[in-house]
Structures are given as C-alpha cells and as structure tokens.
C-alpha cells in the first residue's frame, strides 16, 4: 500500500511524493496547503494491484502560475548530451540539459533531475503534463537531430522510446537499495567501490539513485545543499568530482539561489554574496544562511568547477536583467557595479566567458549612461577594458565580448581594440598565466581569435606578432595577486655586458612584517601578502571580526601599499600621528614603520597587531 500526494496546477496533476505511511502523506499535504502554491492538493491510496482511491482532497487559493519549458539554444546542447540508451540519461551532461530545459518545473517541485529520474509516479504524471512534456520532447528533438544527421521527427520518436525505457527502469529502482546503503555507510568512496563490479554504463544510474535517496526527504534547497556537503571530503579528487556535480545540479537555478542567500537588501548585495561564495571568502558576520556559508567554505578549498560555473550563471543572469543593483542613488549604483567588476576580474578577462562579457557590457551601458540615455558602446567597452590592468585581461575580455551574439554586431569596434591591445604588448609573458607556457598561450590565442570572428588575415598577423615577441617576463603588467613575481630571463645581450665594479651596489627595499614571532618579507616571500582568517592567507588571524581575506600588502611603483578588503575596517598606527581607519577598497602607502591593527576591542576581542618596517640593503 502506497499513498501519493498529488498537486494540481494549470488543471494538470503532478505527484509531489509517495509515502508508505498515511500520516506522513497527510503531513506533507498540510504543508503544501499552507504554502498556498497549488489550487488543489489530494492524497491517493494505491493498493498492490494499482487501484487508486482519493482519501483526501482540499483546495487552496494559490497555484495560478503555469509552468512551461525554458529557453535553450544550440550552444547548450552538444554531442555529449545525445542519449541513445536510457542509462545515458543519468549522465551529468544529460541531466544538465534537462535541468535548464525544465528549470521552472524543477523549481516548482523542489527537486533535481537526479532525484526525479528514478521515481516512476512523477515520471508518469510528468508525461501527462501537456504544457511541459510535448514541447520539451520537440525542443530536444529539434536541437539534437542535426547532430545525429536525422530528421527531428525521427529523433522525437527516439526520445519517446527512451522515456518509456526510463519508466521501466524506475519501476525496478527498488533493486538499487544496496547502493543507497553503501553511500550511507561508506560515503562516496564506499558507493564508488560498490559500483566497481557493475558495467561502466550503469554507474551513473547507481550513483544518482543513491544521492536521490539522500535528497528525497529534503523538501527545500538549503537542506539539499547540506545533505550533499555531508559527503564532501577535502583532498579526495574523485569524491570532489561527484559532490561537485550534485551541488551544481542543485544550485543552478533562481529559486535555489534565492533560498541559499536568504536575506539580501538589493540585487547588488545578492550578487556580491554569490561572488564571495565562489571565491570562498563569504563574510560569516552577514545575515546569510548557514548553508551558503558552508558552500563558500567548501568552494574555498579549490575545485568544484561545475558549482562555480552554476553560480556564475546566476550572477550573469542577474547582471543581464533590468533590475537595478541598488535602491538608492545613481552613485550607489555605480559603486555597486564597480565592486562586482573587481570581484569578477580574472587573469584572462572577466569570469564567466562570453555570456558574462555581454551581460557586463549591457549593464555598464545602463549604469554609465546619462540623461536617461545608455552610454555609447565604444566608450563602455573601453572603460570596461580599462579597469583591467593586465594585457591578458583586456584582450581576454575583448575576445569574449566579440564571441558573444551582442559583440558580433559590433565586430569592427572590437577588432580595432583587440589589434590596439596587441600593439602595446612588449613581452609574450604578459599574456601567460603562472605555470602556462608561451606556446600554450599562442595556441589558445589562436583558438580564441578564430572563435571571436577576427578576420583570418588579421588573426594570423596577431599570432605572428606574438610568435616574434621575446619570451621574456612581464615588463608592463602587475603580477597576479598571490602569484610570485617572475625574475627576468637572461638574454644574449645581458650575458655580454661587463660589470662596472665602481658602480654602487643595488639597494633592495623590503617590507618586513612581524606577527606572533613569525616574519614575512615583501618581495622576498612574494609580491603580495594577504592577511585574514582564511588558511590560505600569508598571515592567518583568529580574530572573529576579521574577514577571510581582510587586507592586502603589495609593492607598487617602489612604494609598499596596504589595501583594506574587509567590511569592518583596518587601523593603521604610526608613532606621532593619529591612527587611520581604512574602509573596504581604501589604500594607504606605508611609511618607515608602524602597526596594522585588526579587531574590535568594543566586542571584547583582542586585536591582532602586525608590526611593519621598511628596510633597505
């Protein structure tokens, strides 16, 4: 005997859940009625022969919204997503396509494909959902048929057969309970070990079923994130890959992200919180959910590329809309946008690729416009590129924008700017990230130039220019934050030079920092030192009011500079002068000696005092 909790929306029934116990089914029905989301909630008693009987039904005033398929284009479907067997539907690539195509449906049901694909009754009712099922099948068939070299109607029939096979597998999913137990007992490692004697094509089904069993009792998005993170083990690459996929599947949607953020006074603050989570330095003093903080801590350990990508898509979607970032003034809007730009900057442009470059440009045109008119495209692009100090960043942004549909309409403007940036490059190393060879940079640039639609002759000329530039180290750009400053490569000319013994010895200027018996030196220990609570910082603090990355020290034009990265400020104390308090984004040149003070005595904290001294010799 089973009890199905069924909800109606748009006149169509959908199974919310199946329960062994009538009391549990009634409790779930009561919760759904309190949500006032569905016009009708009922409980169906189903006996062993499949006979159904309505034992509870009640109407509410909600549920007027109709759910349809989401927009999905050719770029979101590849050969990797083409399923010819029902077992392939459980792959992560296939689940991602289903997730984006039916985003509204998953949000409404508060489930992810990994859960629903194993449940016979939800699949059966989904098949009856005319506004979703038929359009979804036709859209997939239209996109996938050209990749298979067949007609859309033939692919449509193939997908229908796949769905029938999927329902048959769902009816036999009870046999997979041992793998659910393997996950519960031994974590991801135990689950993967239990699947070793099964055929490789079966493993996605076994893994998704085990995680689906864990997630099924979780009725909201934050609890799903918590349930997945319980299995995360730092340092285990295979474990991390599995966890990453299920996290990405869970957070890649507007409703999950809203639930994870919890409170946010405006869009700009919400997007800042997402970016902080992506970087792993979310401020735990803000009124955010514990689940988002836990996610940020996991992302701070590295990896989780799929989850980072999912959150970046949410940031890109927010920037690409028309909702203002703030609810106050135009100046506040500009500051909020600039703060987001700073967080999105990466070595080869802005995080998020062509889609993000397009959204940033559209948003910048609005933010930097005047008199009710958007800013001009040329000036906007120049200003966006100008905020990036390194040639690799500016060229990367311009190529990303040129690759986007929006940028292709302005190809001539972008081509001129790309060519101008290449003209100013004096060292091939200016385009190379740490650990990346110049040959890899040249090959990558060739691919990106072609993808951006740069005319062939010009692209070949630019690549030839890079090939002719010496492979010396950076000469113009500022080193990446946290990356060691490369030393100049010897040249034939420098090897032939003689040394004048009468010339004065070169003087090296160092910033020496002392904290709790430890000494750090810039630039000897690297071009930059970050102070904060994160274990990745050069100086790690245990002060509760300190941010994960609280302050940064670096050398600029021969002067050592302190920059505040926090929300609570940093005090700078110099003998004979009034203490200065820096706010987020403020910088100050450091004199011969003094102290950096971080902490709030008024909160009962013992502030951290970091002494500095500038030495020469």
N, C-alpha and C positions, 0 to 999 in steps of 0.2 A: 504494500500500500504506500502510495506517494501522495504528497499534497503540493500542487502547483499554485504559486502566487502569480496571478495574471493581471496585467495592467492594460488599459485601453488608451490609445492616443490616436487622434485622427480617425476614430472609428475602427481601428485595427488592434487586435490583441497581441501582446508580447509577454512571454514568460519572464518574470523577474527572477524567480528562483524556484527550486524544487526541494522539498523538505520531507524527511522521514516522519517528523513529529508534527501533529496538528497545532500544538501550542506554539511551536516555533514559526509555523506559517502564519498564524494569526498575529503574532508579534510583528512579523515583517509587514503584513498588510496594514496594521495600525500605524506603523512608522511611515509607510508610503502615503497613507491618507493624511497624516499630519503635514507632510511636505506640500500638499495641495498641488501636486505636479501633474496628476493624471485624473481625468474625469471619472474613471471607473476602476475600482480595484476589486478583484474577486479571488476566491480560493477554490480550486478544483480538486476533488478527491479522485485519484486514478487507481483502480484496482489492478491486480496482476494481469487481467485479460485486456487492459487498456480502456475499460469503460470509464467515462468521465461523469462526475456529478458535482454541481455547484453547491457548496456548503456555506459560502459567504459571499456577499456582494454589496458594495456600498459606493455611492457616488460622491465626488468632491467637486469644488468649483474650479479646479486648475486644469492644466493639460491642453490648452488651446493651441500650442505651437505644433506645427507639422515638421517632421524630420525628413530631410531629403539627402541625397548624396552630395559630397563636397566636390569642389573643382579639383581636377587632377589632370596634368598635361603630360606630353610625351617625355619631358625631361625626368619625370618621376617614375617612369617605367622603363626597365632595361631587360636585356636577355636573361639576367639573373633571376628575374621575377616570374619567368614563364614556367608555369607548372603543367606537367604532362601526367603527373601521378598525384593522387590525393595526399600521399605522405609529404610531398614537396610543399604543400600549402602551409605546413607547420614551420617552414624555414623562416628565419628572421626577415629576409628580403621580401618574402610574400606577405608576412604579417605587417610590414611597414606600409605596403601598398594598400592593404585592407584598412589599416588604421587611418590613413589620410583620406581614402575614398569615402569612408563611412564615419568620419570624425563625429558628426552630430549624434549618430546612433550610439557610439561607444560612450560619449559624454552623458547621454540620457540614461543609459543602462548602468553607468559607473563600472564598466568592465573594459578589459583589453582583449584583442583577438586571441591571445594565448589562452585565456580562460574560456571564451565562448566557443572556440572551435571543437572542444571536447564534449559539449553539452547538447544532447540530442533535442530536447524540447525547445530550447531557444533557437536552434537551427531550424527546426520545423516551423516555428512561428515566424521567424525571420523570412522564410521562404514565402509566407503568405502576405508579407508586408509589401504591397504592390508599389508604393512610392519609393521604396528602397531597393528591393531585390531586382526587379527587372531593369531599372535604369543602371544599377551597379553592374549587372552582368553585361549589358550592352556597352557601357563605357569601357570596361576592361577589354571586351572583345574588339572594340574599335581601335584601342591603343595597341593591343598585343598582336593582332592579326598581321600587320605589316612586318613585324619582327619574325614571324613564323612563315611568311610568304604565302598566307592563305587568305580567304575571304572572311570578313567579320562574322557572317552568319555561321560559318564553319567553326570559328573559334567560339562563338556563342554556344553552340551545341556541345563543344568540348568542355567548356566551363560548367555547363549544366550537369554533365556526366560526372565531373569532378565533385560537384556539390553533393550529388547523390551518393558517391563513394564516401564522402566526408561524413554524411549522416550515418552510414553503415559503420564506419569506424567509431563514431560517437556512441552508438548503441553497444559497442563491445569495449568501451573505455574502462569498465569495472575491472578488467583483467590487468590493468596497469597499476593497481593499488600497491604492489610491492615496490615500485619505483618511487611512489609518493613516500613510502616508509623509509626508503633509502635516503631520500633528501632530508626527512625529519631526523633520522638518526645520525647520518654522517655528513650532512651539509652537501655543498656542490660536489666536493671531491668524492663523497660516498655515492652520490647519484651518478656521476660520470663513470665511476668504477662499475656500478651495477649495469650500465648500458654496454659495456665492452663486448659482451658475448652476443649482442644483437647486431643486426645488419646496420651499416652506417646510415642508410636512408631512413631507418626507423628512429634514430636517436633524437631528432628534433621533436618528434611526437612524444617520446617518453619524457624528455626534459620539460617541454611545455605543459604536459599533463601534470607533472609533479608540482611545478610552480603554480599552475592553475588551481590545484587543490589547496595550496597555501593561501592564494589570493581570494578564493571564492567567498570565505567568510568576511572579508574586509569590504565594508559597504561604502567606503569613501576613499578618495585618492590619497590623502596623507597616510592612512593606515596601510595602504598597499605599499607605499614607499618604505615605511617602517618594516613591513614584513619581508620585503626583498633585501633591505640592508642588513637584516639579521644574519644573512648568509654570507656577507662580504668578509673576506679575509685579506688583509693587506699583504702584498708581496706575492700572491698567488695569481699568476698571469691568466691561467685557464679559468679559474674561479672568477676573476675580474671581468673577463670577456662575457661570460654567461650573465653575471649580475648587470653588466653594462647594457646588454640587450633588453632585459626585462625592465630596467629603470627607464631606458629611453622610450620603450613602448608605453610606459605608464605616464611619463611627464610630457609627452609630445602632444599637447592639446591645451586650449584656452582654459577650460574648466579645471583640469588638474593643476595648472599653474596658479590660477586664482586661489584654489583651495590651499595650495602649499604656501603661498605668500601670506595669506590671511589678511592682515591689515596693511593697507598702503594708501596714503592720503591722495596720491595722484599717480598718473601713468609713469612719469619720470622716476619717482621713487620705486615703483614696482620694477621697472626695467633695471634700475641700479641694483636692486636686490638680486635679480636674476643674474646679472653680470658678476656680482660679488660671489654668488654661489658657484658660478662657472669657474672663477679664479680660486675658489676655495678659501676666501677670506671674508665671509659674511660676518657682520658685526653682531655678536650674540647679545648685545645690550639693546638692540632694536626690538620692537614688538612684533617679531616674526614667529612663525610656527617652529616648534621643535623639530618637525620633520624636515623643513627646509634647512635648518642648521645642521642636522645630521647628514643631509645630502651634500651640503657645502663641505663638511669635514671629509667626506668620502672623496669628493672631487679634488680636494686639496692634496691628496696623496698621489695624484697623477693618473694617467689613463682615462677610462670612461669617455672615449671619443664620441661614441654614439649618443650618450646622455648629454654631453656638452653641445653636440650638434642640435639635439632636440630643443634644448633651452635657448640656443642661439636663434633657432627658427621662431621661437616665441618672441624674442627681442626684436627680430626683424619684422615680424608681423605687427608688433606694437608701433614701431617706428614708421612702418609703411602705411598706417592708417591716418585718420584726420583728427583723432582725439588729441587735444593739447597735452603737453608734458606736465604743465603746472596749471594751477587755477588762480594765479595771482597776476603778475605783470609780464610784459614782453621781455624785460631784462631778466626776470627769473626764468623765463622760457629759454632764453639764450644760454644762461649759465647751466641749466639742466642739460641742454643738448651738448654743450661743450664737455661736461663731465662724462656723458655717455661716450662721446668720441674718444676721450682719453682712455676709458676702460676697454674700448673696442680695438684700439691700436695694436697691431701685431707686427712681426718682422717684415712681412711682405704685403702690407696693406691694412685693411680693417678685417677683423674676424667675420666669418660668415660668407665670404666669397662674393660672387656677382649679385646674388639676391640682396645681401646686406648693403653692398655698394649702391645699388639702385635705391633702396629704402632710405639710406642716409642722404643721398642727393636730393630726393624728393622732399624729405623732412627739412633739409638745410635750406632749400629754396623758400619754404614757408617761414622758417624761423628767421632767416636773414633778409627777408623781404621788407619792404617799407611802403607805407601809404596804402595798405590793402593789396599791394601787388607782390607777387613772388619775385625773388631775386633772379637775375639772369643766369642761365645755365653755365656759361663760360666762367663768370665770376664765382659762382658757387663751387664749381669743380676746382678752380684754382685755390680757393680758400680751404676746401676740404683737404686737398693735397698739401697745402702749406702748413697744416697742423701736424704733418708727419715729418720728422726731422731727417730721416734717412732716405737715400735714393731708392733703395729696395722697397721701402714702404710706399713711397709716392708712385713709383712705376707699378707696383702690385695693385694699388687702388685703381689707377687709371685703366689698367688692363682688365680688372674685374668689372669695372663700370662699362667698358667697351664690350664686354662679353654679354652683359645683360640686355634684355629687349629694349629697355629705356635708353641705354647708352648707344645702342646701334643706330638709333635715329639721329644721334649727334656724332657720328663717327669722325667726321672731318676735324671737329674741335678736339676730340680726344687723341686722334693721330698726331696732330701738331704738338699737343702737350707731351705725349709719350716721347716723340722724337727730341723735343727740347730737354727732357729729363736725361735721356741717353747722352746728349751732347755734354752735359755737365758732369758725367761720371768720369773720374780720372783713375780709378782702380777697380779691377774686376772684383776685388774683395768687398767693395761697397755693396755688392749685390748678393753676397754669400752669407747665409746664416751660420752660426757656430757649428762646426762639425760637418758642414756641407762643402764638397769640393767645387772648385770653379767649373770643372767640366759638367757636373750635375746642374749647376746654375745655368750654364749656357743651354743645355738640353731642355731644362724646364722653361727657360725664357722662350725658346723656340716654340714649344707647345702652346704657351700662353699667348704669344703673339699671333699664332695662327687661330687659336680659339677666339681671340678678340676681333678677328676680322681685319687685322692690319694688312694692307696690301702686300702681296708676296715680295715685290722688289724691295719695299721699304723694310719689311721684316728681315729679309736676308742681309740687307745693308746694316741693320742694327745688330744682328747676331755677329756679322763680320767685325763690326766695331768692337764688340765685347771680346771677340777672339783675339783682336790685336792689342787690347789693353793689357799691360803687365799684370801678373797675378800677385801684385804686392798687397799689403794690408790696407785697411781703410785709411784714407787720408783726409776725408772731409766729414765723415759721419760720426755721430756719437755712439759709443758702444751700447749694445743692448743692456737693459737693466739686469744686473746679476751675472752678465757674461764676462769672462776675463778679457781684458784688453789685449789684443794680439800685438806681438812685437814685430817691428819692421823686418821684412825679409831682406837679406843681403842681395846686392846687385853687383854686376861686374864692375861698375864704376866705383862703388863704395869699396870694393876689395882692393882697387889700385891706389886709393888715396893714402897719403902718408900722414902721420900724426905729428903735429907741432908740439913738442914736449914743453914749450914755453907757454902754451895756451892754458888758461885757468881751467881747473878741473870742474866738470859739470856739477851743478848743485841739484840734488833731488829734494823736492819738497814733499813731506809726508804728513798725513793727518793720523795721529796716534790716539786711539780711544782705549780707555781703561774702565773695566766693569767687573767687579767681584773677582779681582785677581787675574783676569784674562786681558790680553792686549790684542788689539786689532789695528792694522795699518792700511791706509789707502795711499798709494795704489798698490803696495806690495802684495796685499791679500786679495786684490781685485779692484776694479774701477768703481765699485759701488758696494755699500753695506746697508742692509735693511734691518731695522730694529722693530721687534714686535713679539706677539705671543706665539706666532706660528713656529713650529720646529724647523721650518725651512729658513728662518731668518739668521743673519750673521750674529746678532746679539738677541738671545731669546729672553723675554721677560715673563715673570709670573704675576704681573700686576693685573687685577681683574678689569680695570677701566682702560687698559691698553688695547689697541686694535691688533688683529692678527698681523697686519703689516702697518705699523704705526708711523714710522718716519724713515727717510732715506737720506744717506750721505753719499756725495759723489764730488768729483773734481770737474770744474767747468772753467775753461779759459784761464787756467792757472790758479783758480780760487776754489776752496772747498766750500760746498754748499749743503745746507740742511733743508730738506723739504718735508713738511708735515703731510701725512697720508691719512690721518685719523679723523674721527668725529669729535674727540674730546680735547684735542689740542696738545701742544708740546711747549714746555717752558725752556727758555734759553737763559742761562745765568752767567753773567760776565762780571768779574770784580770791578767795583767802582761804577757800575751802571745799573739802571732799573731792569729787572727781569722782563724779557719779552715773551709773549704768548703767541704762538703760531696757530692759525686755523687751517683746516683742510685745504691743501693746494698752495699755502704760503711757503715761500723760500726765504732763506737768510744766509748771507756769506758769513763764514766763521772766522773770528779773529784768532790771535795767537793761542789763547787758552780759555777754558770755561767749562760749564757743565750743561748737559742736556738732562732735563728732569721730566719724567713721565709718571703720572699717577695723581690721585686726588686725595689729599690728606683729609678733606672735609667728609670723605666717605669712609674714613678710618683706615685708608690704605697707607702703606709705607712706600713712598715714591721711589722709583729706580733713578739713581743718579749716575750718569755716564760722563766721565771726565774726558776732555779732549785737549790736545796740544798740537800745534803745528810746528814741526821740526824741519831743519834744513841740514843737508850734508850727505 
